[in-house]
Structures are given as structure tokens and as C-alpha cells.
Amino acid sequence: MSEVREDAELVTGLGVGPASRAVPDPGVEPASAGAPEPGVVDGTDPSVLLVPPPPERVPGAPGAAVIIISGPSGVGKDTIIDAMRRTPHPERHYVITCTTRDRRWYEEDGVDYHFLTAEQFHEKRLAGGFLEASEVHGRWYGTPRDQVVEALTAGRDALLKIDVTGARTVRAVVPEALLVFVVPPSLDELRRRLVGRDTEPPEALRLRWENAAKELLRQNEYDHVVVNHTGHADGTAEEIEAIIAAEHAAYPDRRLRV
């Protein structure tokens, strides 16, 4: 990990590893001093939609977890998750995000994302249909609350692939959520991957690079930081699976409320 640590520390001054996380009593409604109400986040970030809180928070089955995987564009999140999905996990649901961005030629609606118009997206938000919603790279993304609730009440983990702003929002609602941040082996490698994807025009690519630098500054908000070495997505997936297994072993009877 030394290569990414040298680069990332130049950007962030932060180290890799688990962060301390307060775990509330499983029988007590989670709360933290100064935290936003469920569905509401700090209004200082203009890219965050104020998601209306649901009328009632629903308890999940014992042991079911909310797992968040984040990382800058080009770090390989989709490749890692694809590697995780190759090993069947009937006790896990991979949440499909809603987005207003255009569908890429290789993507399938309802499989990669739920592609919505801006009007459809905001109607769903106003109906309380999102656990979190935020603007990323000029487009809106949201986590459907019903998918998370259905997974947890059925005793299945809900795995979310969301950005750092969305992760912060979910943690305000579910303080016990497990947050994993994926970093590249070096900043040079991250730039190479972004350019090599050839999926955006130069201006969009520049925006993704700028946002990646900002996201790296917030890796200390996560419980674990994992390096995704080039060509070793399977190993990264195994490392994340070990983190998830340790979480289940530590809190087998915990019930999350969403």
C-alpha cells in the first residue's frame, strides 16, 4: 500500500485503515448530538437534496447490515462489485441506484441503474422514495429507500455504491452503516484509468478529476480504506468480503432502522 499512501497523504494527510465508529445499543433508536434529522443533511452543501424523512423508520432483521462502497471515478468500484457478485450471496442485495444521467451504450436500465428523467427523479424524492439523493458530476443520483427496507426486513444486507456525499447522508440516518472507501494505487494511475475509459468529453473528464481529488480528502469519514491495485479487483473484493464478515461476527443480533 505504500505507493497510494505516499500519493494520498500528499492530497489528504490521512492514513489507511478502520476509523472509530460508535455503535448504538441495538434496542435503542440511534441518535447523535448535532446530527441531522433522518433524511435531512447539512444545507451548506448545494449538491445535496433534502430528502423528506419517511413517516416511520422500519427495523430490519437481526444481523442485516447496510454496506456502502465509495471511491473516486475510475477507481474500479463496478469491477470490484462485479467480482463480489460472482460469488453468490443469497443474504445480500445489491441496491440499484436511480440517476438522471444518460445511459451509456453498454448499460441496461434496471440492471446497472434506474434511468429517470429529472421530473421522475424529483417526484420520487418528494414522495420520500430516496434514502439519499445528491448531485454528482452535474447529474442526480439517489438510493431507493424501498430496496434497502425490503432487503433488511428479509434479513439480507443492502450494499450501496454511492458517492461520499450520499454516504454521509446515509450515515446520518443509519449511524451503524459500514462504510468502505476504495482508493487507487496512485494518483497517476487514477488519471490513466479515467482517460482510458474514453466515456466522457474533455470537460466532463476534467470535472471527474477535480471531484476525485475532493473525494480523497474525505476518506477519513469511512470505517475502512482499501487499495484497488491495477488488475487485482478480485483481491480487493476478497478484502471487502473479509471486512463484511468481521462486521457480521461483531454484531450478529443488531437490528438497523431505515
Stockholm file with secondary structure:
# STOCKHOLM 1.0

chainA/1-258         MSEVREDAELVTGLGVGPASRAVPDPGVEPASAGAPEPGVVDGTDPSVLLVPPPPERVPGAPGAAVIIISGPSGVGKDTIIDAMRRTPHPERHYVITCTTRDRRWYEEDGVDYHFLTAEQFHEKRLAGGFLEASEVHGRWYGTPRDQVVEALTAGRDALLKIDVTGARTVRAVVPEALLVFVVPPSLDELRRRLVGRDTEPPEALRLRWENAAKELLRQNEYDHVVVNHTGHADGTAEEIEAIIAAEHAAYPDRRLRV
#=GR chainA/1-258 SS CHHHHHHHHHHHCCCCSCCCCCCCCTTSCCCCTTCCCTTCCCTTCTTBCCCCCCSSCCBCCTTCCEEEEECCTTSCHHHHHHHHHTSCCTTEEECCCEECSCCCTTCCBTTTBEECCHHHHHHHHHTTCEEEEEEETTEEEEEEHHHHHHHHHTTCEEEEECCHHHHHHHHHHCTTCEEEEEECSCHHHHHHHHHHHCCSCHHHHHHHHHHHHHHHTTGGGSSEEEECCTTCHHHHHHHHHHHHHHHHHHCTTCCCBC
#=GC SS_cons         CHHHHHHHHHHHCCCCSCCCCCCCCTTSCCCCTTCCCTTCCCTTCTTBCCCCCCSSCCBCCTTCCEEEEECCTTSCHHHHHHHHHTSCCTTEEECCCEECSCCCTTCCBTTTBEECCHHHHHHHHHTTCEEEEEEETTEEEEEEHHHHHHHHHTTCEEEEECCHHHHHHHHHHCTTCEEEEEECSCHHHHHHHHHHHCCSCHHHHHHHHHHHHHHHTTGGGSSEEEECCTTCHHHHHHHHHHHHHHHHHHCTTCCCBC
//
